[in-house]
């Protein structure tokens, strides 16, 4: 969720890789994309959006969130 001081937006950030569907970011790692084999020089766009409802309160100022992206493998 985006944060502005002590205020947090009520809905989670949503992420997607390429043209996949957006998925909400929660407390656990969010796998965005998997490959069936080795890949080289693959360009990929990661999109982030913040849903805001019609009745959600907004505060003036900056909203922020630190995201950490990890590239990993499940086999050696």
PDB file of N, CA, C and O in Angstrom:
ATOM      1  N   UNK A   1       0.839  -1.181   0.000  1.00  0.00           N
ATOM      2  CA  UNK A   1       0.000   0.000   0.000  1.00  0.00           C
ATOM      3  C   UNK A   1       0.882   1.241   0.000  1.00  0.00           C
ATOM      4  O   UNK A   1       1.908   1.283   0.679  1.00  0.00           O
ATOM      5  N   UNK A   2       0.481   2.240  -0.757  1.00  0.00           N
ATOM      6  CA  UNK A   2       1.247   3.475  -0.739  1.00  0.00           C
ATOM      7  C   UNK A   2       1.040   4.183   0.594  1.00  0.00           C
ATOM      8  O   UNK A   2      -0.041   4.128   1.180  1.00  0.00           O
ATOM      9  N   UNK A   3       2.086   4.845   1.057  1.00  0.00           N
ATOM     10  CA  UNK A   3       2.077   5.479   2.377  1.00  0.00           C
ATOM     11  C   UNK A   3       2.417   6.954   2.236  1.00  0.00           C
ATOM     12  O   UNK A   3       3.285   7.332   1.449  1.00  0.00           O
ATOM     13  N   UNK A   4       1.718   7.785   3.012  1.00  0.00           N
ATOM     14  CA  UNK A   4       1.978   9.216   3.100  1.00  0.00           C
ATOM     15  C   UNK A   4       2.075   9.543   4.581  1.00  0.00           C
ATOM     16  O   UNK A   4       1.056   9.785   5.226  1.00  0.00           O
ATOM     17  N   UNK A   5       3.288   9.555   5.130  1.00  0.00           N
ATOM     18  CA  UNK A   5       3.459   9.740   6.573  1.00  0.00           C
ATOM     19  C   UNK A   5       2.855   8.558   7.305  1.00  0.00           C
ATOM     20  O   UNK A   5       3.210   7.411   7.035  1.00  0.00           O
ATOM     21  N   UNK A   6       1.937   8.828   8.238  1.00  0.00           N
ATOM     22  CA  UNK A   6       1.268   7.758   8.983  1.00  0.00           C
ATOM     23  C   UNK A   6       0.013   7.253   8.261  1.00  0.00           C
ATOM     24  O   UNK A   6      -0.617   6.296   8.710  1.00  0.00           O
ATOM     25  N   UNK A   7      -0.347   7.891   7.152  1.00  0.00           N
ATOM     26  CA  UNK A   7      -1.556   7.533   6.412  1.00  0.00           C
ATOM     27  C   UNK A   7      -1.234   6.506   5.330  1.00  0.00           C
ATOM     28  O   UNK A   7      -0.277   6.671   4.574  1.00  0.00           O
ATOM     29  N   UNK A   8      -2.038   5.446   5.258  1.00  0.00           N
ATOM     30  CA  UNK A   8      -1.870   4.391   4.255  1.00  0.00           C
ATOM     31  C   UNK A   8      -3.139   4.282   3.418  1.00  0.00           C
ATOM     32  O   UNK A   8      -4.247   4.293   3.955  1.00  0.00           O
ATOM     33  N   UNK A   9      -2.978   4.176   2.113  1.00  0.00           N
ATOM     34  CA  UNK A   9      -4.147   3.980   1.258  1.00  0.00           C
ATOM     35  C   UNK A   9      -4.770   2.622   1.552  1.00  0.00           C
ATOM     36  O   UNK A   9      -4.054   1.678   1.886  1.00  0.00           O
ATOM     37  N   UNK A  10      -6.095   2.504   1.434  1.00  0.00           N
ATOM     38  CA  UNK A  10      -6.770   1.272   1.835  1.00  0.00           C
ATOM     39  C   UNK A  10      -6.575   0.084   0.891  1.00  0.00           C
ATOM     40  O   UNK A  10      -6.760  -1.060   1.306  1.00  0.00           O
ATOM     41  N   UNK A  11      -6.212   0.327  -0.348  1.00  0.00           N
ATOM     42  CA  UNK A  11      -6.080  -0.768  -1.322  1.00  0.00           C
ATOM     43  C   UNK A  11      -4.604  -1.026  -1.629  1.00  0.00           C
ATOM     44  O   UNK A  11      -3.804  -0.090  -1.654  1.00  0.00           O
ATOM     45  N   UNK A  12      -4.240  -2.291  -1.862  1.00  0.00           N
ATOM     46  CA  UNK A  12      -2.835  -2.605  -2.142  1.00  0.00           C
ATOM     47  C   UNK A  12      -2.408  -2.188  -3.552  1.00  0.00           C
ATOM     48  O   UNK A  12      -3.229  -2.100  -4.465  1.00  0.00           O
ATOM     49  N   UNK A  13      -1.118  -1.937  -3.705  1.00  0.00           N
ATOM     50  CA  UNK A  13      -0.548  -1.739  -5.034  1.00  0.00           C
ATOM     51  C   UNK A  13      -0.773  -2.998  -5.848  1.00  0.00           C
ATOM     52  O   UNK A  13      -0.875  -4.092  -5.293  1.00  0.00           O
ATOM     53  N   UNK A  14      -0.850  -2.848  -7.156  1.00  0.00           N
ATOM     54  CA  UNK A  14      -0.988  -3.988  -8.046  1.00  0.00           C
ATOM     55  C   UNK A  14       0.158  -3.954  -9.053  1.00  0.00           C
ATOM     56  O   UNK A  14       0.524  -2.891  -9.555  1.00  0.00           O
ATOM     57  N   UNK A  15       0.723  -5.136  -9.345  1.00  0.00           N
ATOM     58  CA  UNK A  15       1.836  -5.239 -10.277  1.00  0.00           C
ATOM     59  C   UNK A  15       1.532  -6.274 -11.343  1.00  0.00           C
ATOM     60  O   UNK A  15       0.719  -7.177 -11.147  1.00  0.00           O
ATOM     61  N   UNK A  16       2.211  -6.121 -12.487  1.00  0.00           N
ATOM     62  CA  UNK A  16       2.146  -7.132 -13.533  1.00  0.00           C
ATOM     63  C   UNK A  16       3.438  -7.089 -14.333  1.00  0.00           C
ATOM     64  O   UNK A  16       4.119  -6.066 -14.394  1.00  0.00           O
ATOM     65  N   UNK A  17       3.755  -8.211 -14.939  1.00  0.00           N
ATOM     66  CA  UNK A  17       4.910  -8.318 -15.821  1.00  0.00           C
ATOM     67  C   UNK A  17       4.403  -8.529 -17.238  1.00  0.00           C
ATOM     68  O   UNK A  17       3.611  -9.437 -17.488  1.00  0.00           O
ATOM     69  N   UNK A  18       4.854  -7.698 -18.161  1.00  0.00           N
ATOM     70  CA  UNK A  18       4.404  -7.812 -19.548  1.00  0.00           C
ATOM     71  C   UNK A  18       2.915  -7.563 -19.668  1.00  0.00           C
ATOM     72  O   UNK A  18       2.396  -6.583 -19.134  1.00  0.00           O
ATOM     73  N   UNK A  19       2.227  -8.453 -20.370  1.00  0.00           N
ATOM     74  CA  UNK A  19       0.785  -8.299 -20.592  1.00  0.00           C
ATOM     75  C   UNK A  19      -0.048  -9.172 -19.661  1.00  0.00           C
ATOM     76  O   UNK A  19      -1.246  -9.345 -19.887  1.00  0.00           O
ATOM     77  N   UNK A  20       0.571  -9.726 -18.612  1.00  0.00           N
ATOM     78  CA  UNK A  20      -0.177 -10.571 -17.680  1.00  0.00           C
ATOM     79  C   UNK A  20      -1.187  -9.724 -16.895  1.00  0.00           C
ATOM     80  O   UNK A  20      -1.179  -8.497 -16.987  1.00  0.00           O
ATOM     81  N   UNK A  21      -2.041 -10.378 -16.138  1.00  0.00           N
ATOM     82  CA  UNK A  21      -3.049  -9.675 -15.334  1.00  0.00           C
ATOM     83  C   UNK A  21      -2.381  -9.022 -14.123  1.00  0.00           C
ATOM     84  O   UNK A  21      -1.378  -9.525 -13.618  1.00  0.00           O
ATOM     85  N   UNK A  22      -2.935  -7.905 -13.661  1.00  0.00           N
ATOM     86  CA  UNK A  22      -2.454  -7.259 -12.448  1.00  0.00           C
ATOM     87  C   UNK A  22      -2.773  -8.144 -11.245  1.00  0.00           C
ATOM     88  O   UNK A  22      -3.829  -8.775 -11.189  1.00  0.00           O
ATOM     89  N   UNK A  23      -1.850  -8.183 -10.286  1.00  0.00           N
ATOM     90  CA  UNK A  23      -2.038  -8.954  -9.057  1.00  0.00           C
ATOM     91  C   UNK A  23      -1.728  -8.048  -7.870  1.00  0.00           C
ATOM     92  O   UNK A  23      -0.786  -7.258  -7.934  1.00  0.00           O
ATOM     93  N   UNK A  24      -2.505  -8.144  -6.779  1.00  0.00           N
ATOM     94  CA  UNK A  24      -2.256  -7.287  -5.611  1.00  0.00           C
ATOM     95  C   UNK A  24      -0.980  -7.695  -4.878  1.00  0.00           C
ATOM     96  O   UNK A  24      -0.683  -8.881  -4.730  1.00  0.00           O
ATOM     97  N   UNK A  25      -0.247  -6.705  -4.431  1.00  0.00           N
ATOM     98  CA  UNK A  25       0.973  -6.923  -3.665  1.00  0.00           C
ATOM     99  C   UNK A  25       0.597  -7.067  -2.203  1.00  0.00           C
ATOM    100  O   UNK A  25      -0.053  -6.187  -1.639  1.00  0.00           O
ATOM    101  N   UNK A  26       1.000  -8.171  -1.582  1.00  0.00           N
ATOM    102  CA  UNK A  26       0.686  -8.414  -0.175  1.00  0.00           C
ATOM    103  C   UNK A  26       1.950  -8.545   0.648  1.00  0.00           C
ATOM    104  O   UNK A  26       2.990  -7.997   0.283  1.00  0.00           O
ATOM    105  N   UNK A  27       1.871  -9.260   1.748  1.00  0.00           N
ATOM    106  CA  UNK A  27       3.014  -9.435   2.630  1.00  0.00           C
ATOM    107  C   UNK A  27       3.989 -10.495   2.153  1.00  0.00           C
ATOM    108  O   UNK A  27       5.151 -10.482   2.558  1.00  0.00           O
ATOM    109  N   UNK A  28       3.551 -11.405   1.311  1.00  0.00           N
ATOM    110  CA  UNK A  28       4.411 -12.483   0.809  1.00  0.00           C
ATOM    111  C   UNK A  28       4.978 -12.089  -0.555  1.00  0.00           C
ATOM    112  O   UNK A  28       4.421 -11.221  -1.227  1.00  0.00           O
ATOM    113  N   UNK A  29       6.082 -12.719  -0.971  1.00  0.00           N
ATOM    114  CA  UNK A  29       6.605 -12.439  -2.311  1.00  0.00           C
ATOM    115  C   UNK A  29       5.554 -12.700  -3.384  1.00  0.00           C
ATOM    116  O   UNK A  29       4.746 -13.621  -3.266  1.00  0.00           O
ATOM    117  N   UNK A  30       5.574 -11.890  -4.416  1.00  0.00           N
ATOM    118  CA  UNK A  30       4.613 -12.005  -5.513  1.00  0.00           C
ATOM    119  C   UNK A  30       5.357 -12.417  -6.779  1.00  0.00           C
ATOM    120  O   UNK A  30       6.002 -11.576  -7.406  1.00  0.00           O
ATOM    121  N   UNK A  31       5.284 -13.693  -7.173  1.00  0.00           N
ATOM    122  CA  UNK A  31       5.929 -14.100  -8.428  1.00  0.00           C
ATOM    123  C   UNK A  31       5.241 -13.410  -9.604  1.00  0.00           C
ATOM    124  O   UNK A  31       4.023 -13.503  -9.755  1.00  0.00           O
ATOM    125  N   UNK A  32       6.014 -12.724 -10.430  1.00  0.00           N
ATOM    126  CA  UNK A  32       5.451 -11.998 -11.558  1.00  0.00           C
ATOM    127  C   UNK A  32       5.554 -12.762 -12.871  1.00  0.00           C
ATOM    128  O   UNK A  32       4.667 -12.664 -13.719  1.00  0.00           O
ATOM    129  N   UNK A  33       6.645 -13.531 -13.045  1.00  0.00           N
ATOM    130  CA  UNK A  33       6.867 -14.186 -14.322  1.00  0.00           C
ATOM    131  C   UNK A  33       7.788 -15.376 -14.128  1.00  0.00           C
ATOM    132  O   UNK A  33       8.691 -15.341 -13.292  1.00  0.00           O
ATOM    133  N   UNK A  34       7.561 -16.422 -14.896  1.00  0.00           N
ATOM    134  CA  UNK A  34       8.442 -17.587 -14.883  1.00  0.00           C
ATOM    135  C   UNK A  34       8.835 -17.946 -16.303  1.00  0.00           C
ATOM    136  O   UNK A  34       8.090 -17.677 -17.245  1.00  0.00           O
ATOM    137  N   UNK A  35       9.986 -18.544 -16.459  1.00  0.00           N
ATOM    138  CA  UNK A  35      10.466 -18.997 -17.759  1.00  0.00           C
ATOM    139  C   UNK A  35      10.665 -20.496 -17.701  1.00  0.00           C
ATOM    140  O   UNK A  35      11.091 -21.022 -16.673  1.00  0.00           O
ATOM    141  N   UNK A  36      10.365 -21.198 -18.787  1.00  0.00           N
ATOM    142  CA  UNK A  36      10.519 -22.640 -18.843  1.00  0.00           C
ATOM    143  C   UNK A  36      11.935 -23.102 -19.102  1.00  0.00           C
ATOM    144  O   UNK A  36      12.236 -24.287 -18.962  1.00  0.00           O
ATOM    145  N   UNK A  37      12.810 -22.184 -19.478  1.00  0.00           N
ATOM    146  CA  UNK A  37      14.194 -22.519 -19.770  1.00  0.00           C
ATOM    147  C   UNK A  37      15.044 -21.270 -19.743  1.00  0.00           C
ATOM    148  O   UNK A  37      14.559 -20.192 -19.398  1.00  0.00           O
ATOM    149  N   UNK A  38      16.316 -21.404 -20.106  1.00  0.00           N
ATOM    150  CA  UNK A  38      17.219 -20.249 -20.103  1.00  0.00           C
ATOM    151  C   UNK A  38      16.745 -19.153 -21.053  1.00  0.00           C
ATOM    152  O   UNK A  38      16.195 -19.430 -22.118  1.00  0.00           O
ATOM    153  N   UNK A  39      16.967 -17.914 -20.650  1.00  0.00           N
ATOM    154  CA  UNK A  39      16.569 -16.746 -21.448  1.00  0.00           C
ATOM    155  C   UNK A  39      17.708 -15.737 -21.404  1.00  0.00           C
ATOM    156  O   UNK A  39      18.329 -15.544 -20.359  1.00  0.00           O
ATOM    157  N   UNK A  40      17.982 -15.092 -22.535  1.00  0.00           N
ATOM    158  CA  UNK A  40      19.012 -14.055 -22.614  1.00  0.00           C
ATOM    159  C   UNK A  40      18.436 -12.783 -23.200  1.00  0.00           C
ATOM    160  O   UNK A  40      17.622 -12.825 -24.123  1.00  0.00           O
ATOM    161  N   UNK A  41      18.853 -11.676 -22.673  1.00  0.00           N
ATOM    162  CA  UNK A  41      18.506 -10.366 -23.230  1.00  0.00           C
ATOM    163  C   UNK A  41      17.008 -10.188 -23.449  1.00  0.00           C
ATOM    164  O   UNK A  41      16.597  -9.591 -24.444  1.00  0.00           O
ATOM    165  N   UNK A  42      16.200 -10.691 -22.544  1.00  0.00           N
ATOM    166  CA  UNK A  42      14.743 -10.588 -22.639  1.00  0.00           C
ATOM    167  C   UNK A  42      14.297  -9.259 -22.031  1.00  0.00           C
ATOM    168  O   UNK A  42      14.481  -9.029 -20.836  1.00  0.00           O
ATOM    169  N   UNK A  43      13.720  -8.400 -22.839  1.00  0.00           N
ATOM    170  CA  UNK A  43      13.174  -7.132 -22.332  1.00  0.00           C
ATOM    171  C   UNK A  43      11.808  -7.402 -21.709  1.00  0.00           C
ATOM    172  O   UNK A  43      11.012  -8.168 -22.253  1.00  0.00           O
ATOM    173  N   UNK A  44      11.544  -6.779 -20.582  1.00  0.00           N
ATOM    174  CA  UNK A  44      10.286  -7.001 -19.881  1.00  0.00           C
ATOM    175  C   UNK A  44       9.842  -5.706 -19.227  1.00  0.00           C
ATOM    176  O   UNK A  44      10.644  -5.017 -18.597  1.00  0.00           O
ATOM    177  N   UNK A  45       8.587  -5.379 -19.372  1.00  0.00           N
ATOM    178  CA  UNK A  45       8.021  -4.201 -18.721  1.00  0.00           C
ATOM    179  C   UNK A  45       7.279  -4.637 -17.472  1.00  0.00           C
ATOM    180  O   UNK A  45       6.438  -5.535 -17.529  1.00  0.00           O
ATOM    181  N   UNK A  46       7.582  -4.009 -16.346  1.00  0.00           N
ATOM    182  CA  UNK A  46       6.856  -4.251 -15.093  1.00  0.00           C
ATOM    183  C   UNK A  46       6.003  -3.021 -14.835  1.00  0.00           C
ATOM    184  O   UNK A  46       6.517  -1.907 -14.744  1.00  0.00           O
ATOM    185  N   UNK A  47       4.692  -3.228 -14.719  1.00  0.00           N
ATOM    186  CA  UNK A  47       3.749  -2.132 -14.504  1.00  0.00           C
ATOM    187  C   UNK A  47       3.248  -2.145 -13.064  1.00  0.00           C
ATOM    188  O   UNK A  47       3.031  -3.205 -12.477  1.00  0.00           O
ATOM    189  N   UNK A  48       3.069  -0.956 -12.510  1.00  0.00           N
ATOM    190  CA  UNK A  48       2.568  -0.794 -11.140  1.00  0.00           C
ATOM    191  C   UNK A  48       1.382   0.162 -11.199  1.00  0.00           C
ATOM    192  O   UNK A  48       1.433   1.191 -11.872  1.00  0.00           O
ATOM    193  N   UNK A  49       0.314  -0.191 -10.486  1.00  0.00           N
ATOM    194  CA  UNK A  49      -0.824   0.743 -10.400  1.00  0.00           C
ATOM    195  C   UNK A  49      -1.366   0.740  -8.977  1.00  0.00           C
ATOM    196  O   UNK A  49      -1.225  -0.238  -8.242  1.00  0.00           O
ATOM    197  N   UNK A  50      -1.979   1.836  -8.612  1.00  0.00           N
ATOM    198  CA  UNK A  50      -2.572   1.999  -7.294  1.00  0.00           C
ATOM    199  C   UNK A  50      -4.057   2.265  -7.464  1.00  0.00           C
ATOM    200  O   UNK A  50      -4.443   3.380  -7.818  1.00  0.00           O
ATOM    201  N   UNK A  51      -4.903   1.264  -7.220  1.00  0.00           N
ATOM    202  CA  UNK A  51      -6.350   1.510  -7.286  1.00  0.00           C
ATOM    203  C   UNK A  51      -6.779   2.475  -6.166  1.00  0.00           C
ATOM    204  O   UNK A  51      -6.349   2.349  -5.020  1.00  0.00           O
ATOM    205  N   UNK A  52      -7.623   3.422  -6.525  1.00  0.00           N
ATOM    206  CA  UNK A  52      -8.161   4.378  -5.554  1.00  0.00           C
ATOM    207  C   UNK A  52      -9.665   4.437  -5.773  1.00  0.00           C
ATOM    208  O   UNK A  52     -10.128   4.778  -6.861  1.00  0.00           O
ATOM    209  N   UNK A  53     -10.422   4.106  -4.740  1.00  0.00           N
ATOM    210  CA  UNK A  53     -11.877   4.110  -4.830  1.00  0.00           C
ATOM    211  C   UNK A  53     -12.448   5.515  -4.801  1.00  0.00           C
ATOM    212  O   UNK A  53     -11.785   6.452  -4.354  1.00  0.00           O
ATOM    213  N   UNK A  54     -13.674   5.662  -5.275  1.00  0.00           N
ATOM    214  CA  UNK A  54     -14.331   6.963  -5.334  1.00  0.00           C
ATOM    215  C   UNK A  54     -14.454   7.607  -3.961  1.00  0.00           C
ATOM    216  O   UNK A  54     -14.450   8.833  -3.859  1.00  0.00           O
ATOM    217  N   UNK A  55     -14.565   6.805  -2.899  1.00  0.00           N
ATOM    218  CA  UNK A  55     -14.735   7.359  -1.556  1.00  0.00           C
ATOM    219  C   UNK A  55     -13.491   7.220  -0.683  1.00  0.00           C
ATOM    220  O   UNK A  55     -13.557   7.468   0.521  1.00  0.00           O
ATOM    221  N   UNK A  56     -12.353   6.827  -1.270  1.00  0.00           N
ATOM    222  CA  UNK A  56     -11.108   6.730  -0.509  1.00  0.00           C
ATOM    223  C   UNK A  56     -10.584   8.131  -0.203  1.00  0.00           C
ATOM    224  O   UNK A  56     -10.541   8.992  -1.082  1.00  0.00           O
ATOM    225  N   UNK A  57     -10.191   8.348   1.036  1.00  0.00           N
ATOM    226  CA  UNK A  57      -9.626   9.645   1.430  1.00  0.00           C
ATOM    227  C   UNK A  57      -8.210   9.771   0.880  1.00  0.00           C
ATOM    228  O   UNK A  57      -7.446   8.806   0.888  1.00  0.00           O
ATOM    229  N   UNK A  58      -7.868  10.953   0.407  1.00  0.00           N
ATOM    230  CA  UNK A  58      -6.513  11.238  -0.064  1.00  0.00           C
ATOM    231  C   UNK A  58      -5.961  12.415   0.722  1.00  0.00           C
ATOM    232  O   UNK A  58      -6.689  13.359   1.030  1.00  0.00           O
ATOM    233  N   UNK A  59      -4.685  12.359   1.044  1.00  0.00           N
ATOM    234  CA  UNK A  59      -4.004  13.441   1.765  1.00  0.00           C
ATOM    235  C   UNK A  59      -3.082  14.170   0.793  1.00  0.00           C
ATOM    236  O   UNK A  59      -2.619  13.595  -0.191  1.00  0.00           O
ATOM    237  N   UNK A  60      -2.827  15.431   1.080  1.00  0.00           N
ATOM    238  CA  UNK A  60      -1.849  16.150   0.273  1.00  0.00           C
ATOM    239  C   UNK A  60      -0.462  15.649   0.622  1.00  0.00           C
ATOM    240  O   UNK A  60      -0.242  15.123   1.713  1.00  0.00           O
ATOM    241  N   UNK A  61       0.455  15.808  -0.283  1.00  0.00           N
ATOM    242  CA  UNK A  61       1.825  15.364  -0.044  1.00  0.00           C
ATOM    243  C   UNK A  61       2.187  14.185  -0.909  1.00  0.00           C
ATOM    244  O   UNK A  61       1.436  13.791  -1.800  1.00  0.00           O
ATOM    245  N   UNK A  62       3.350  13.627  -0.635  1.00  0.00           N
ATOM    246  CA  UNK A  62       3.876  12.533  -1.438  1.00  0.00           C
ATOM    247  C   UNK A  62       3.516  11.184  -0.851  1.00  0.00           C
ATOM    248  O   UNK A  62       3.517  10.992   0.365  1.00  0.00           O
ATOM    249  N   UNK A  63       3.212  10.267  -1.730  1.00  0.00           N
ATOM    250  CA  UNK A  63       2.986   8.870  -1.362  1.00  0.00           C
ATOM    251  C   UNK A  63       4.187   8.074  -1.854  1.00  0.00           C
ATOM    252  O   UNK A  63       4.764   8.401  -2.891  1.00  0.00           O
ATOM    253  N   UNK A  64       4.561   7.052  -1.134  1.00  0.00           N
ATOM    254  CA  UNK A  64       5.706   6.264  -1.556  1.00  0.00           C
ATOM    255  C   UNK A  64       5.645   4.843  -1.043  1.00  0.00           C
ATOM    256  O   UNK A  64       4.863   4.517  -0.151  1.00  0.00           O
ATOM    257  N   UNK A  65       6.485   4.005  -1.622  1.00  0.00           N
ATOM    258  CA  UNK A  65       6.628   2.611  -1.224  1.00  0.00           C
ATOM    259  C   UNK A  65       7.906   2.093  -1.852  1.00  0.00           C
ATOM    260  O   UNK A  65       8.161   2.344  -3.030  1.00  0.00           O
ATOM    261  N   UNK A  66       8.706   1.382  -1.093  1.00  0.00           N
ATOM    262  CA  UNK A  66       9.914   0.770  -1.635  1.00  0.00           C
ATOM    263  C   UNK A  66       9.594  -0.652  -2.071  1.00  0.00           C
ATOM    264  O   UNK A  66       9.045  -1.444  -1.305  1.00  0.00           O
ATOM    265  N   UNK A  67       9.944  -0.959  -3.306  1.00  0.00           N
ATOM    266  CA  UNK A  67       9.755  -2.300  -3.844  1.00  0.00           C
ATOM    267  C   UNK A  67      11.121  -2.913  -4.110  1.00  0.00           C
ATOM    268  O   UNK A  67      12.028  -2.235  -4.592  1.00  0.00           O
ATOM    269  N   UNK A  68      11.267  -4.187  -3.797  1.00  0.00           N
ATOM    270  CA  UNK A  68      12.507  -4.911  -4.053  1.00  0.00           C
ATOM    271  C   UNK A  68      12.191  -6.032  -5.045  1.00  0.00           C
ATOM    272  O   UNK A  68      11.316  -6.860  -4.791  1.00  0.00           O
ATOM    273  N   UNK A  69      12.894  -6.057  -6.159  1.00  0.00           N
ATOM    274  CA  UNK A  69      12.711  -7.082  -7.179  1.00  0.00           C
ATOM    275  C   UNK A  69      13.873  -8.072  -7.070  1.00  0.00           C
ATOM    276  O   UNK A  69      15.035  -7.675  -6.990  1.00  0.00           O
ATOM    277  N   UNK A  70      13.547  -9.349  -7.069  1.00  0.00           N
ATOM    278  CA  UNK A  70      14.568 -10.385  -6.962  1.00  0.00           C
ATOM    279  C   UNK A  70      14.444 -11.348  -8.139  1.00  0.00           C
ATOM    280  O   UNK A  70      13.360 -11.842  -8.447  1.00  0.00           O
ATOM    281  N   UNK A  71      15.565 -11.599  -8.779  1.00  0.00           N
ATOM    282  CA  UNK A  71      15.617 -12.585  -9.842  1.00  0.00           C
ATOM    283  C   UNK A  71      16.170 -13.861  -9.218  1.00  0.00           C
ATOM    284  O   UNK A  71      17.283 -13.862  -8.692  1.00  0.00           O
ATOM    285  N   UNK A  72      15.402 -14.948  -9.272  1.00  0.00           N
ATOM    286  CA  UNK A  72      15.841 -16.182  -8.600  1.00  0.00           C
ATOM    287  C   UNK A  72      15.524 -17.395  -9.453  1.00  0.00           C
ATOM    288  O   UNK A  72      14.808 -17.309 -10.451  1.00  0.00           O
ATOM    289  N   UNK A  73      16.067 -18.513  -9.044  1.00  0.00           N
ATOM    290  CA  UNK A  73      15.822 -19.786  -9.706  1.00  0.00           C
ATOM    291  C   UNK A  73      15.369 -20.804  -8.677  1.00  0.00           C
ATOM    292  O   UNK A  73      15.735 -20.718  -7.505  1.00  0.00           O
ATOM    293  N   UNK A  74      14.572 -21.764  -9.115  1.00  0.00           N
ATOM    294  CA  UNK A  74      14.136 -22.808  -8.175  1.00  0.00           C
ATOM    295  C   UNK A  74      14.893 -24.115  -8.395  1.00  0.00           C
ATOM    296  O   UNK A  74      14.597 -25.127  -7.759  1.00  0.00           O
ATOM    297  N   UNK A  75      15.873 -24.087  -9.303  1.00  0.00           N
ATOM    298  CA  UNK A  75      16.727 -25.269  -9.493  1.00  0.00           C
ATOM    299  C   UNK A  75      18.165 -24.784  -9.732  1.00  0.00           C
ATOM    300  O   UNK A  75      18.375 -23.734 -10.339  1.00  0.00           O
ATOM    301  N   UNK A  76      19.149 -25.549  -9.255  1.00  0.00           N
ATOM    302  CA  UNK A  76      20.543 -25.101  -9.374  1.00  0.00           C
ATOM    303  C   UNK A  76      21.085 -25.035 -10.768  1.00  0.00           C
ATOM    304  O   UNK A  76      22.245 -24.670 -10.963  1.00  0.00           O
TER     305      UNK A  76
END
